[in-house]
Each structure stands twice: as C-alpha cells, then as structure tokens.
Amino acid sequence: MKNEDKRQRLIDAAYKVFVRKGFTNASIKDIAKEADITPGLVHYYFKNKEALLFAVQNQVQQQYHKNYEQRDSLSPMETLQEIKSRAEKDADWYRWRYEIYSLGLKNPEIQQEVAVILKEGRESLSKPLQSIVSGSEDTNAMASILLACFDGLALQKIVDDEFDIDGAYHLLLKLLEIYLKE
C-alpha cells in the first residue's frame, strides 16, 4: 500500500472514530485499529492526535466544498431543502462540526480553526444572498443568522427524533420572505 493511501486510510478512520467516540475519548490505538494499521505507524504520518484532527478537518472542509460547488445554481428554496436534508442524510458531518466546535471552546489552537470554519460558512452563504439581500452588511448579518439556524436546527434533529425540522424550516422560509419584502 502506498504511503498516501495509508495516510488517507488514517484520516478516514480518525473521522469515524472522532465522530463515534469524540476527540477526547478517541485514542491513537482506536484509530489505528479502525484503519487496520499499527499504532506506531500513525505517528509516522501524524505528529500527534491534534495533527490528525486538523488533517480530518481539512478533508471534511474540502469534501464539503467539492460536494456543494454547484449549489449556486439552486434556488433559495432548493438550497434550504438541501441544507435541511443534511441533518438526516449526513448526521455524522454535523456531529463532526459539533465536536470541533466543542474542542474550540476549550483549546485556543482549535478555536482558530473553528473561527475559519464559521467564516467560510458565512462566506459560502453570503455569495448566493448577495442577489436577494440589499447591502453587504445585511448580507453578512443574514448569513450569520442562517448559519446559526442551520447548525441549531440540525442539532435538534440529531438529538430529538420527534423534532419537526420540516416545520422549523417552513417557518424559517416564511421569516425570510417577510424580511425580503421590506
């Protein structure tokens, strides 16, 4: 197996273990076992668990942007539906977000990474909003509010099977329509 393949296997395994056990409870041994690689080899590719955390985050972000590059062609309603569906289709992606958010609250180095994640999220929402929201300040503020709504609604759906995410998104869309009529 090539070095790059082993490194990628470790990143994929770390993502699964971090999502399942959390960063703090995950061990290098757990990750190595998931990747079917010896624990000593993990340290050949990554200085420590934090380096592996950042490699996972980099890959998660790259994959996210790759998957959603075509989102610009979606209508606002289609965009909301697509974002809403992530909580059900890819709950692990949100679990990962919440894990890294939690770590960022406790660790200044990780906090910087979380700030970048949130900034990129706001920017990706600002671009499609520019054509429907007047003023760059309003566009940036709306992107911030929507990002908080998306993360918060997904969290509620993941932890509460009875949560009515459809109703919440329906009302969110109504609120956006009211705002845009002003």
Residue pairs with C-beta under 8 A, 6 or more apart in sequence:
1 9
3 45
6 35
6 37
6 41
6 45
7 45
7 55
9 35
9 36
9 37
10 31
10 32
10 35
10 37
10 42
10 45
10 46
10 52
11 52
11 55
11 56
11 59
12 35
13 31
13 32
13 34
13 35
13 37
14 26
14 31
14 34
14 35
14 52
14 53
14 55
14 56
15 56
15 59
15 60
15 92
15 96
16 34
17 26
17 30
17 31
17 34
18 26
18 53
18 56
18 96
18 99
19 92
19 95
19 96
19 99
21 30
22 99
23 49
23 53
23 99
23 100
23 103
26 49
28 39
28 42
28 43
28 49
29 39
31 42
31 52
32 38
32 39
32 41
32 42
35 42
42 52
46 52
46 55
50 109
50 110
53 100
53 103
53 110
54 113
56 96
57 100
57 113
57 117
60 93
60 96
61 117
61 120
64 93
65 124
68 82
68 124
71 79
71 82
71 124
71 128
72 127
72 128
74 82
76 128
76 132
76 176
77 173
79 128
80 169
80 172
80 173
81 169
83 150
84 153
84 165
84 166
84 169
86 93
86 94
86 154
87 94
87 153
87 154
87 157
87 158
87 165
88 157
88 165
91 154
91 158
94 151
94 154
94 155
94 158
95 158
97 117
97 151
98 151
98 155
100 110
100 113
100 114
100 117
101 114
103 110
103 114
104 110
104 111
104 113
104 114
104 115
105 111
118 147
121 143
121 147
122 140
122 143
122 144
122 147
123 143
125 142
125 143
125 146
125 147
126 139
126 140
126 143
129 139
129 142
129 143
129 146
130 136
130 139
132 180
133 139
133 142
133 180
142 179
149 172
153 165
153 168
153 169
153 172
154 165
156 163
156 165
156 168
157 163
157 165
